[in-house]
Amino acid sequence: MPLFDVRVPAVLLRIDRNPFHHGTLGAVRSLGRAGVEVHVVADCAQSPVRASRFLRGLHAPPPPGASDAVITEVLRKVAVRIARPAVLVPMDDAGAVAAGRLRGELASSYLLPGPSRTSPEHVADKAELASVCAALDVPHPRTLLPDSPAEAASAAWRLGLPVVAKWSRPWLLPPGSGLRSTALVRSTREARELHARGTEAGSALLLQEFLPPGENRDWFFHGYADRGGSVRGGGSGRKLRSWPRAAGLTAVGIWTPNPRVRALAEHLTAGLGYRGVLDLDFRLGGTGDYHLLDFNPRPGAQFRLFADGAGLDVVRALHLDLTHRPLPEGRPRPGREYVVENYAPLTALRPAPAGRELAWHAADDRAPGRALRALWSRHVAGRLLDRLPAPRQEPPAGAHRVVRQGGAPVGTGSDAGRPVDDERAGSH
């Protein structure tokens, strides 16, 4: 019997609009190389993912903030096109939360992990995670949930500046708002102003004790909790470089066995009765404890770091388990690296004795790497242009010139002595 049941396709769901989501490409390649037919429900119009030779079908996603009814309708239409049950693989928090909430509606069209005692929405919510950790005795940074801007300022002061500010349900943040799911707040004024945007953000703001980053302090764990609750297909890794620095995604990671991190992950999984893929972020505190920072109920973008000697990763483990195939036992590959080359180009060129996987470039799937180079160049050029000062505009002929004497603006025509709006008078 072949390892994979290739009669069962996979549908990757991503609701966010990030064209540089390399985890989606990793899942397309991982399952496609195994002979599985892969469909993607995501906005890939400007993404290198669409160029992969392992992609069978691309489908329009539900819009950000879509209702459950709209998400269900989109996924049912995809199921009709595929015409047979498929394994559903959410690739972002919004998709994972929706899949957990819509299990009943999707059960006739998609294969999903067995129900957990704790829903994906519960563990993905940053505010709820604090109570989960308290109940299971898992170290977690001290967290406060202020009710007002004034309380936010007070909480920031009590925790000790700087503090970490998180929106409890970051998948609800509106596109184009400029709000980040996580930010470092350095003053009580910043905390107050951020809390005032809670209605716009769509969820509550929480403030968290800041655990400083440092060498060997940032860790992550990826795994798949199978039907029996065993954690398979992953491991523990260290974040060597992140983007943005010290607070962002893993730009360079290395597979590093850590029994304490694995024990915490298995303790969480068992305590929650969790089933499915998980991506956990830890930071080592000054007390020597590994504090859980995030619980993501879906594959992390760097999940391919943990492809073992048998080729098993969390996405393959999900497909095998849901199609009732045995999961192979492969040797761990400690020291293996994963590099997102647009964020760490020099690292991608250095030797990697224990092996390395690149996020975008692959010898058997070259088109996404070429597309990434072109897209990233345009992206960087656009960001640089945005930072350039706007050219000085000469006033139209006949306009009154403004000069300053002793710091006070004074007109030189019929407006002499009249107050002048500095924004209108200055250059833009």
C-alpha positions as CSV (number, residue, x, y, z in Angstrom):
1,M,0.0,0.0,0.0
2,P,1.4,3.5,-0.9
3,L,2.2,5.8,2.0
4,F,-0.3,8.5,1.0
5,D,-3.9,8.1,-0.1
6,V,-3.5,10.3,-3.2
7,R,-7.2,9.9,-4.0
8,V,-7.8,12.5,-1.2
9,P,-6.9,16.0,-2.2
10,A,-5.9,18.8,0.2
11,V,-7.4,22.3,0.4
12,L,-5.2,25.0,2.0
13,L,-7.2,27.8,3.4
14,R,-5.7,31.3,4.1
15,I,-7.9,34.3,4.7
16,D,-5.2,36.9,5.3
17,R,-3.9,38.8,2.3
18,N,-0.1,38.4,2.8
19,P,1.6,37.7,-0.6
20,F,4.8,36.7,1.2
21,H,3.3,33.8,3.2
22,H,6.0,31.2,2.6
23,G,4.3,28.6,4.8
24,T,1.6,28.2,2.2
25,L,4.2,27.4,-0.5
26,G,5.8,25.0,1.9
27,A,2.5,23.1,2.3
28,V,1.8,23.1,-1.4
29,R,5.3,21.6,-2.1
30,S,5.2,19.1,0.8
31,L,1.9,17.5,-0.2
32,G,2.4,17.9,-3.9
33,R,5.7,16.1,-3.8
34,A,3.9,13.2,-2.0
35,G,1.5,13.0,-5.0
36,V,-1.4,14.7,-3.3
37,E,-3.6,17.0,-5.4
38,V,-3.3,20.5,-3.7
39,H,-5.8,23.3,-4.0
40,V,-5.3,26.7,-2.4
41,V,-8.1,29.0,-1.2
42,A,-6.2,32.3,-0.8
43,D,-5.5,35.6,-2.5
44,C,-2.4,34.6,-4.5
45,A,-2.8,37.1,-7.3
46,Q,0.5,38.8,-6.4
47,S,2.1,35.8,-4.6
48,P,4.9,33.5,-5.8
49,V,2.7,30.6,-4.6
50,R,0.6,30.7,-7.7
51,A,3.7,29.8,-9.8
52,S,4.4,26.4,-8.1
53,R,4.2,23.4,-10.3
54,F,2.7,21.5,-7.4
55,L,-0.4,23.6,-7.2
56,R,-3.4,22.0,-8.9
57,G,-6.1,24.7,-8.3
58,L,-6.3,28.2,-7.0
59,H,-9.6,29.5,-5.6
60,A,-10.8,33.0,-4.4
61,P,-10.9,33.2,-0.6
62,P,-13.5,34.7,1.6
63,P,-12.8,38.4,2.3
64,P,-11.2,39.4,5.6
65,G,-13.8,39.6,8.4
66,A,-16.2,37.4,6.4
67,S,-19.1,35.9,8.3
68,D,-19.3,32.2,9.0
69,A,-22.0,31.9,6.3
70,V,-19.8,33.4,3.7
71,I,-16.8,31.2,4.7
72,T,-19.0,28.1,4.5
73,E,-20.3,29.1,1.1
74,V,-16.8,29.6,-0.3
75,L,-15.5,26.3,1.0
76,R,-18.6,24.4,-0.2
77,K,-18.2,25.8,-3.7
78,V,-14.6,24.6,-3.7
79,A,-15.7,21.2,-2.6
80,V,-18.2,21.0,-5.4
81,R,-15.5,21.8,-7.9
82,I,-13.2,19.1,-6.5
83,A,-16.1,16.7,-6.3
84,R,-14.7,14.5,-3.5
85,P,-13.9,14.9,0.2
86,A,-10.6,16.7,0.9
87,V,-8.3,17.3,3.9
88,L,-8.7,21.0,5.0
89,V,-5.5,22.7,6.1
90,P,-6.0,26.1,7.6
91,M,-2.8,28.2,7.2
92,D,-3.7,31.2,9.3
93,D,-5.5,31.9,12.6
94,A,-8.6,33.2,10.9
95,G,-8.9,30.0,8.8
96,A,-8.2,27.8,11.8
97,V,-10.8,29.5,14.0
98,A,-13.4,29.3,11.2
99,A,-12.7,25.6,10.6
100,G,-13.1,24.9,14.3
101,R,-16.3,26.8,14.5
102,L,-17.8,25.3,11.3
103,R,-17.0,21.7,11.9
104,G,-20.6,20.6,11.5
105,E,-21.3,22.6,8.4
106,L,-18.1,21.3,6.7
107,A,-18.1,17.7,7.8
108,S,-19.7,16.4,4.6
109,S,-17.1,17.9,2.4
110,Y,-13.8,18.0,4.4
111,L,-11.7,15.9,6.6
112,L,-10.8,17.6,9.9
113,P,-9.0,16.6,13.1
114,G,-11.2,15.1,15.8
115,P,-12.9,17.8,18.1
116,S,-10.7,19.1,20.9
117,R,-11.9,19.8,24.4
118,T,-10.6,23.3,23.8
119,S,-11.5,25.1,20.5
120,P,-8.9,26.7,18.2
121,E,-10.5,30.0,18.9
122,H,-9.9,29.6,22.7
123,V,-6.2,29.0,22.4
124,A,-5.6,31.5,19.5
125,D,-7.2,34.3,21.7
126,K,-4.2,35.9,23.4
127,A,-6.3,36.9,26.4
128,E,-7.7,33.4,26.9
129,L,-4.3,31.9,26.6
130,A,-3.3,33.5,29.9
131,S,-6.1,31.7,31.7
132,V,-5.2,28.4,29.9
133,C,-1.6,28.7,31.1
134,A,-2.7,29.5,34.6
135,A,-5.0,26.5,34.7
136,L,-2.3,24.1,33.4
137,D,0.6,25.6,35.4
138,V,2.5,26.6,32.2
139,P,4.8,29.6,32.6
140,H,3.3,32.7,30.9
141,P,4.3,36.4,31.1
142,R,2.4,38.4,33.6
143,T,-0.6,39.8,31.6
144,L,-3.2,42.5,32.3
145,L,-6.4,43.2,30.5
146,P,-7.3,46.9,31.0
147,D,-10.9,48.2,30.6
148,S,-10.1,51.8,29.6
149,P,-7.3,53.9,28.1
150,A,-6.6,55.3,31.6
151,E,-6.4,51.7,33.0
152,A,-4.0,50.8,30.1
153,A,-1.7,53.6,31.1
154,S,-1.8,52.4,34.7
155,A,-1.3,48.8,33.8
156,A,1.8,49.6,31.6
157,W,3.3,51.5,34.6
158,R,2.6,48.6,37.0
159,L,4.1,46.0,34.6
160,G,7.2,48.1,34.1
161,L,8.0,49.8,30.8
162,P,8.5,48.7,28.1
163,V,5.5,46.3,27.9
164,V,4.2,44.1,25.1
165,A,0.8,45.1,23.7
166,K,-1.3,42.4,22.0
167,W,-4.7,42.5,20.4
168,S,-6.4,39.4,21.8
169,R,-7.9,38.3,18.4
170,P,-5.3,39.6,15.8
171,W,-7.1,37.9,12.9
172,L,-9.8,40.6,13.3
173,L,-7.5,43.5,12.7
174,P,-8.8,45.4,9.6
175,P,-6.4,45.6,6.6
176,G,-4.8,48.9,6.1
177,S,-5.3,50.1,9.7
178,G,-1.6,50.2,10.5
179,L,-2.3,48.2,13.7
180,R,0.1,45.3,14.4
181,S,-0.9,42.2,16.3
182,T,2.0,42.7,18.7
183,A,3.8,45.9,19.5
184,L,6.4,47.1,22.1
185,V,4.9,50.0,24.1
186,R,7.5,52.3,25.7
187,S,5.3,54.9,27.4
188,T,2.0,55.2,29.3
189,R,0.9,57.6,26.6
190,E,1.4,54.9,23.9
191,A,-0.6,52.4,26.0
192,R,-3.4,54.9,26.4
193,E,-3.6,55.8,22.7
194,L,-3.4,52.2,21.6
195,H,-6.2,51.1,23.9
196,A,-8.4,53.9,22.5
197,R,-8.3,52.1,19.1
198,G,-9.9,49.0,20.5
199,T,-13.2,49.4,18.5
200,E,-11.2,49.7,15.3
201,A,-9.1,46.7,16.2
202,G,-12.2,44.5,16.8
203,S,-10.9,42.9,20.0
204,A,-9.5,43.7,23.4
205,L,-6.0,45.0,24.1
206,L,-3.9,43.2,26.6
207,L,-0.6,44.3,28.1
208,Q,2.1,41.8,28.9
209,E,5.3,41.8,30.9
210,F,8.3,42.2,28.5
211,L,10.7,39.3,28.5
212,P,13.9,40.6,26.8
213,P,15.1,38.5,23.8
214,G,18.6,37.3,23.6
215,E,20.8,34.5,22.4
216,N,19.2,31.0,22.9
217,R,16.0,32.6,24.4
218,D,13.5,32.4,21.5
219,W,12.2,28.9,20.9
220,F,9.3,27.3,19.0
221,F,7.7,24.0,18.8
222,H,5.7,22.5,16.0
223,G,3.7,19.3,16.2
224,Y,0.6,17.4,15.1
225,A,-1.6,15.8,17.8
226,D,-3.1,12.7,16.2
227,R,-6.4,11.0,16.8
228,G,-4.9,9.3,19.9
229,G,-3.4,12.5,21.3
230,S,0.2,11.6,20.5
231,V,2.3,14.6,19.2
232,R,4.0,13.7,15.9
233,G,5.7,15.2,12.9
234,G,7.5,18.1,14.5
235,G,10.1,19.2,17.1
236,S,11.7,22.1,18.9
237,G,13.7,24.8,17.3
238,R,15.6,28.0,18.1
239,K,15.0,31.3,16.4
240,L,18.3,32.6,15.2
241,R,17.0,35.6,13.3
242,S,13.6,37.2,13.2
243,W,11.9,39.8,11.0
244,P,11.2,42.4,12.3
245,R,14.1,42.0,14.7
246,A,13.4,40.5,18.2
247,A,9.6,40.5,17.6
248,G,8.7,39.0,14.2
249,L,8.5,35.8,12.2
250,T,11.4,33.3,12.1
251,A,13.8,34.4,9.3
252,V,16.4,31.8,10.3
253,G,15.6,28.8,12.5
254,I,17.5,25.7,13.5
255,W,16.2,22.3,14.7
256,T,17.4,22.0,18.3
257,P,16.1,19.2,20.5
258,N,14.9,20.6,23.8
259,P,13.3,18.1,26.2
260,R,11.8,20.8,28.4
261,V,10.1,22.6,25.5
262,R,8.8,19.3,24.2
263,A,7.5,18.4,27.6
264,L,5.6,21.7,27.9
265,A,4.1,21.2,24.5
266,E,2.9,17.6,25.3
267,H,1.6,18.8,28.7
268,L,-0.4,21.5,27.0
269,T,-1.8,19.2,24.3
270,A,-2.8,16.6,26.8
271,G,-4.3,19.1,29.2
272,L,-6.4,20.7,26.5
273,G,-7.3,17.5,24.8
274,Y,-6.1,19.2,21.6
275,R,-6.2,17.6,18.2
276,G,-4.6,18.9,15.1
277,V,-1.5,21.0,14.1
278,L,0.0,23.3,16.6
279,D,2.7,26.0,16.5
280,L,3.9,27.3,19.9
281,D,6.3,30.2,20.7
282,F,8.3,30.2,23.9
283,R,10.8,32.7,25.4
284,L,13.3,31.8,28.1
285,G,12.9,34.1,31.1
286,G,15.4,35.3,33.6
287,T,14.1,32.7,36.1
288,G,15.1,29.8,33.7
289,D,11.5,29.0,32.8
290,Y,10.2,28.7,29.3
291,H,7.2,31.1,29.0
292,L,4.6,30.3,26.4
293,L,4.0,33.4,24.3
294,D,1.6,32.1,21.6
295,F,-0.4,29.1,20.7
296,N,-1.2,29.0,17.0
297,P,-3.7,26.2,16.1
298,R,-2.3,25.7,12.6
299,P,1.1,25.2,10.8
300,G,3.7,27.7,11.5
301,A,5.3,29.3,8.5
302,Q,8.6,27.5,9.1
303,F,7.0,24.1,9.7
304,R,9.2,22.6,6.9
305,L,12.2,22.9,9.2
306,F,11.0,19.7,10.9
307,A,10.9,17.4,7.9
308,D,12.5,14.3,9.4
309,G,14.5,11.4,7.9
310,A,11.2,9.8,6.6
311,G,10.1,13.2,5.1
312,L,7.3,13.6,7.7
313,D,6.3,17.1,8.7
314,V,3.1,18.4,10.4
315,V,1.1,18.9,7.2
316,R,1.9,15.4,5.9
317,A,1.1,14.0,9.4
318,L,-2.3,15.7,9.2
319,H,-3.1,14.2,5.8
320,L,-1.9,10.7,6.7
321,D,-3.8,10.6,10.0
322,L,-7.1,11.9,8.6
323,T,-6.9,9.3,5.8
324,H,-6.2,6.5,8.3
325,R,-2.6,5.8,7.0
326,P,0.2,5.0,9.4
327,L,2.7,7.7,10.2
328,P,6.3,6.7,9.4
329,E,8.9,6.9,12.1
330,G,11.8,9.0,10.8
331,R,15.1,10.1,12.5
332,P,15.2,13.7,13.8
333,R,17.6,16.0,11.9
334,P,19.1,18.2,14.6
335,G,21.1,21.2,13.2
336,R,18.9,21.4,10.1
337,E,18.2,25.1,9.2
338,Y,15.3,26.9,7.7
339,V,15.9,30.3,6.0
340,V,13.5,32.8,4.6
341,E,15.9,34.2,2.0
342,N,14.2,37.6,1.4
343,Y,14.7,38.4,5.1
344,A,18.1,36.7,5.5
345,P,19.9,36.6,2.1
346,L,23.4,36.3,3.4
347,T,22.5,33.3,5.7
348,A,21.1,31.6,2.7
349,L,24.5,31.7,1.0
350,R,26.5,30.3,3.9
351,P,27.3,26.5,4.3
352,A,24.8,24.4,6.3
353,P,26.5,21.2,7.3
354,A,23.4,19.6,8.7
355,G,21.2,20.6,5.8
356,R,19.0,23.6,5.0
357,E,15.6,24.3,3.4
358,L,14.9,27.7,1.8
359,A,11.4,29.1,2.0
360,W,11.1,30.2,-1.7
361,H,13.8,28.6,-3.8
362,A,13.8,24.8,-4.6
363,A,15.6,22.8,-7.2
364,D,12.4,21.0,-8.2
365,D,10.2,24.0,-8.2
366,R,12.1,27.0,-9.5
367,A,9.3,29.3,-10.6
368,P,8.2,30.6,-7.2
369,G,11.8,31.6,-6.4
370,R,12.0,33.6,-9.6
371,A,8.7,35.2,-8.9
372,L,9.8,36.1,-5.4
373,R,12.9,37.9,-6.7
374,A,10.8,40.2,-8.9
375,L,8.0,40.7,-6.4
376,W,10.4,41.4,-3.5
377,S,12.4,43.9,-5.6
378,R,9.2,45.9,-6.3
379,H,8.1,45.7,-2.7
380,V,11.5,47.0,-1.4
381,A,11.6,49.7,-4.0
382,G,8.1,50.8,-3.1
383,R,9.0,51.0,0.6
384,L,12.1,53.0,-0.1
385,L,10.1,55.5,-2.2
386,D,7.5,55.8,0.6
387,R,10.3,56.9,2.9
388,L,11.7,59.7,0.7
389,P,10.7,63.2,1.6
390,A,8.0,64.7,-0.7
391,P,9.5,67.2,-3.2
392,R,9.2,70.9,-2.3
393,Q,6.3,72.5,-4.1
394,E,6.7,76.1,-5.3
395,P,3.8,78.4,-4.5
396,P,1.7,79.4,-7.5
397,A,2.3,82.7,-9.1
398,G,0.9,85.6,-7.1
399,A,0.7,83.6,-3.9
400,H,1.7,85.4,-0.7
401,R,5.2,84.4,0.5
402,V,5.6,83.6,4.2
403,V,8.7,84.6,6.1
404,R,9.6,84.3,9.7
405,Q,10.9,87.0,12.0
406,G,11.8,86.0,15.5
407,G,10.1,82.7,15.0
408,A,6.7,84.3,14.2
409,P,5.2,83.9,10.7
410,V,4.6,87.2,8.9
411,G,2.9,87.7,5.5
412,T,4.4,90.0,2.9
413,G,1.1,91.0,1.2
414,S,-2.4,91.9,2.3
415,D,-2.2,89.1,4.9
416,A,0.6,90.8,6.8
417,G,0.3,90.3,10.5
418,R,-2.4,87.6,10.1
419,P,-1.8,84.2,11.8
420,V,-0.5,81.6,9.4
421,D,-1.3,77.8,9.5
422,D,2.2,76.2,9.8
423,E,1.1,73.1,7.9
424,R,-0.1,75.1,5.0
425,A,2.9,77.5,5.1
426,G,5.5,74.7,5.3
427,S,6.7,72.5,2.5
428,H,5.1,69.0,2.1
